[in-house]
Amino acid sequence: MIDLRAIPPYLDAYAGSQATFKVRLENEGEDDQLFDLAVSGLPPDLRTWFEGSDKQEMTRVYVEAGGSKEFYVVVSTPKGARLGAYPFVVSVASTSINRTVSLTLNILGLYEIKVTNVNFY
């Protein structure tokens, strides 16, 4: 049996920053598994990638029988991103197994103030 879960499945992030979701994959079966990682449901302007605990980018994860692995889903938001909640799905798949977990990224507004000092002479 394969278990996939996010801790937590919902994050807030300001426009122009990154959100990092922690995901745990458990292999309770009797065979070692190599899983392909994928994300679906996010707009193309939100860049997404996977990182291991060593901060190295990854596209696959290997989990031994009876073991577990933690990895991170990182979503980068541009400053001009539309505000609001973005539900999306992370999936792990091997030749015989496919599991998904639903995540939500809530993009908050980024406010800036520009002050100009004027000499009135």
C-alpha positions as a Markdown table, in Angstrom:
| # | Residue | x | y | z |
|---|---|---|---|---|
| 1 | Met | 0.0 | 0.0 | 0.0 |
| 2 | Ile | 1.2 | 3.5 | -0.9 |
| 3 | Asp | 0.2 | 6.5 | 1.2 |
| 4 | Leu | 0.7 | 10.1 | 0.0 |
| 5 | Arg | -0.1 | 13.1 | 2.2 |
| 6 | Ala | 0.8 | 16.8 | 2.5 |
| 7 | Ile | 1.6 | 18.5 | 5.8 |
| 8 | Pro | -0.2 | 21.0 | 5.6 |
| 9 | Pro | -2.3 | 20.8 | 2.4 |
| 10 | Tyr | -3.1 | 24.6 | 2.3 |
| 11 | Leu | -0.6 | 27.5 | 2.3 |
| 12 | Asp | -0.7 | 31.2 | 2.0 |
| 13 | Ala | 2.0 | 33.1 | 0.0 |
| 14 | Tyr | 2.4 | 36.7 | -1.0 |
| 15 | Ala | 2.6 | 37.4 | -4.7 |
| 16 | Gly | 6.3 | 37.5 | -5.8 |
| 17 | Ser | 7.3 | 34.8 | -3.3 |
| 18 | Gln | 7.5 | 31.0 | -3.0 |
| 19 | Ala | 5.3 | 28.5 | -1.2 |
| 20 | Thr | 6.8 | 25.2 | -0.1 |
| 21 | Phe | 4.5 | 22.2 | 0.6 |
| 22 | Lys | 6.0 | 19.3 | 2.6 |
| 23 | Val | 4.8 | 15.9 | 1.2 |
| 24 | Arg | 5.3 | 12.5 | 2.7 |
| 25 | Leu | 5.3 | 9.3 | 0.6 |
| 26 | Glu | 5.1 | 5.9 | 2.4 |
| 27 | Asn | 5.7 | 2.5 | 0.8 |
| 28 | Glu | 4.0 | 0.0 | 3.0 |
| 29 | Gly | 4.3 | -2.7 | 0.3 |
| 30 | Glu | 6.8 | -5.5 | -0.1 |
| 31 | Asp | 8.6 | -4.1 | -3.2 |
| 32 | Asp | 10.9 | -1.1 | -3.6 |
| 33 | Gln | 9.3 | 1.6 | -5.9 |
| 34 | Leu | 10.6 | 4.4 | -8.1 |
| 35 | Phe | 7.9 | 7.1 | -8.5 |
| 36 | Asp | 7.6 | 9.8 | -11.2 |
| 37 | Leu | 6.4 | 13.1 | -9.7 |
| 38 | Ala | 4.0 | 15.5 | -11.4 |
| 39 | Val | 1.8 | 18.5 | -10.8 |
| 40 | Ser | -1.4 | 19.4 | -12.5 |
| 41 | Gly | -4.0 | 22.2 | -12.3 |
| 42 | Leu | -1.9 | 25.3 | -11.8 |
| 43 | Pro | -1.7 | 28.1 | -14.4 |
| 44 | Pro | 1.6 | 28.2 | -16.4 |
| 45 | Asp | 2.8 | 31.4 | -14.9 |
| 46 | Leu | 3.2 | 29.7 | -11.5 |
| 47 | Arg | 6.5 | 27.7 | -11.8 |
| 48 | Thr | 6.5 | 24.5 | -9.8 |
| 49 | Trp | 9.2 | 22.0 | -9.0 |
| 50 | Phe | 10.1 | 19.3 | -6.5 |
| 51 | Glu | 13.0 | 19.3 | -4.0 |
| 52 | Gly | 14.5 | 16.7 | -1.8 |
| 53 | Ser | 15.5 | 17.5 | 1.8 |
| 54 | Asp | 18.9 | 18.5 | 0.5 |
| 55 | Lys | 17.3 | 21.3 | -1.6 |
| 56 | Gln | 18.2 | 19.5 | -4.9 |
| 57 | Glu | 15.6 | 19.6 | -7.7 |
| 58 | Met | 14.1 | 16.2 | -8.5 |
| 59 | Thr | 11.7 | 14.5 | -10.9 |
| 60 | Arg | 11.5 | 11.1 | -9.3 |
| 61 | Val | 11.7 | 9.6 | -5.8 |
| 62 | Tyr | 12.8 | 6.1 | -4.8 |
| 63 | Val | 11.1 | 4.5 | -1.7 |
| 64 | Glu | 12.3 | 1.2 | -0.3 |
| 65 | Ala | 9.7 | -1.4 | 0.9 |
| 66 | Gly | 8.5 | -0.5 | 4.3 |
| 67 | Gly | 10.1 | 3.0 | 4.1 |
| 68 | Ser | 9.1 | 6.5 | 3.5 |
| 69 | Lys | 10.5 | 9.7 | 1.9 |
| 70 | Glu | 9.7 | 13.4 | 2.5 |
| 71 | Phe | 10.0 | 15.9 | -0.3 |
| 72 | Tyr | 8.8 | 19.4 | -1.1 |
| 73 | Val | 6.6 | 20.9 | -3.8 |
| 74 | Val | 7.7 | 24.5 | -4.4 |
| 75 | Val | 5.5 | 27.0 | -6.2 |
| 76 | Ser | 7.0 | 30.3 | -7.3 |
| 77 | Thr | 4.5 | 33.1 | -7.8 |
| 78 | Pro | 5.2 | 36.2 | -9.9 |
| 79 | Lys | 4.5 | 39.7 | -8.5 |
| 80 | Gly | 1.6 | 40.2 | -10.9 |
| 81 | Ala | -0.1 | 36.9 | -10.1 |
| 82 | Arg | -3.9 | 37.0 | -9.7 |
| 83 | Leu | -4.9 | 36.8 | -6.0 |
| 84 | Gly | -7.0 | 34.0 | -4.6 |
| 85 | Ala | -6.9 | 30.3 | -4.0 |
| 86 | Tyr | -5.4 | 27.9 | -6.5 |
| 87 | Pro | -6.3 | 24.2 | -6.0 |
| 88 | Phe | -3.9 | 21.7 | -7.7 |
| 89 | Val | -3.0 | 18.0 | -7.6 |
| 90 | Val | 0.4 | 16.4 | -7.0 |
| 91 | Ser | 0.7 | 12.8 | -8.3 |
| 92 | Val | 3.2 | 10.0 | -7.8 |
| 93 | Ala | 3.2 | 7.1 | -10.3 |
| 94 | Ser | 5.1 | 3.9 | -10.9 |
| 95 | Thr | 4.4 | 1.2 | -13.4 |
| 96 | Ser | 1.6 | -0.2 | -11.3 |
| 97 | Ile | 0.7 | 2.5 | -8.7 |
| 98 | Asn | -0.7 | 6.0 | -9.0 |
| 99 | Arg | -1.5 | 8.2 | -6.0 |
| 100 | Thr | -2.6 | 11.8 | -5.8 |
| 101 | Val | -2.9 | 14.5 | -3.1 |
| 102 | Ser | -4.8 | 17.7 | -3.4 |
| 103 | Leu | -3.2 | 21.0 | -2.3 |
| 104 | Thr | -4.3 | 24.6 | -2.3 |
| 105 | Leu | -2.1 | 27.7 | -2.6 |
| 106 | Asn | -3.7 | 31.0 | -1.6 |
| 107 | Ile | -1.9 | 34.0 | -3.1 |
| 108 | Leu | -2.1 | 37.1 | -1.0 |
| 109 | Gly | -1.7 | 40.7 | -2.2 |
| 110 | Leu | 1.7 | 42.4 | -2.2 |
| 111 | Tyr | 1.5 | 46.1 | -1.4 |
| 112 | Glu | 4.2 | 48.7 | -2.0 |
| 113 | Ile | 4.4 | 52.3 | -1.1 |
| 114 | Lys | 6.6 | 54.7 | -3.0 |
| 115 | Val | 7.6 | 57.9 | -1.1 |
| 116 | Thr | 9.3 | 60.8 | -2.9 |
| 117 | Asn | 11.0 | 63.6 | -0.9 |
| 118 | Val | 10.4 | 66.9 | -2.7 |
| 119 | Asn | 12.4 | 70.1 | -2.0 |
| 120 | Phe | 10.0 | 73.1 | -1.9 |
| 121 | Tyr | 12.6 | 75.9 | -2.4 |
